[in-house]
């Protein structure tokens, strides 16, 4: 999410500065969460000190430059093992096929969703007695 919001900031900052700052504030918030992410073995991807370093460089939303945003994007992509684009996913999908490579296994059919259980009829709500203090 950090990467998505920072990339959105960079894309919007010239044409729609208010939208860019909104995206930046979302990314800034997600940066706070980075020390709480881990590799599955309890080791955080980022220390609190590293995150504080990012946030110190981003202390004035109106003066954050492209270089700073790109540096954070690159570091997050690197630590999480992201490629930084969707191109790798598309290339992987094209491998195999007609060029003599391995054929892809046929897609498994999704099991049909079960119909939700029918709810039992609800009992009728009894009429409430007229108020004993009604002076009419």
Residue, then its C-alpha position, 0 to 999 in steps of 0.5 A: x500500500x505504501x508503494x501504491x499511494x506514493x506512486x499515486x502521489x507522483x502521478x497526481x502531484x502536477x495536475x491535481x495537488x490536492x489529490x496528490x497530497x491526499x495520496x501522500x497522506x495515505x502512504x505516510x500512514x502506511x509507512x508508520x505500519x512498516x515496523x509491524x510487518x515481518x518475514x514470517x519468522x518475527x524479523x521486521x522488514x523495517x526497523x522503527x529507526x528506518x521508518x523514522x528516517x523515511x518520515x523525517x524526509x517527508x515532514x513537509x508534504x508540499x516539499x517532498x520531491x520525486x527523488x525522496x518518494x522514489x527512494x522509499x518506493x524502491x526500498x519497500x519494493x526491495x525489502x518485500x521482494x516486489x518487482x516494482x511493476x506488473x510486467x513480471x506477472x505478464x511475462x510469466x503468464x506468457x511462458x510455456x505455450x506454443x514455443x515448445x515450453x511446458x503446457x499450462x495445467x487446465x484451470x480448475x473449476x471453482x466449486x459452486x457456492x452453497x446456497x445460504x441456509x434459509x432462515x427460520x420464520x421469526x415469531x410475531x412480535x406481540x402487541x404492546x399493552x396500552x400505557x397504564x398512565x394514558x389519561x386520554 
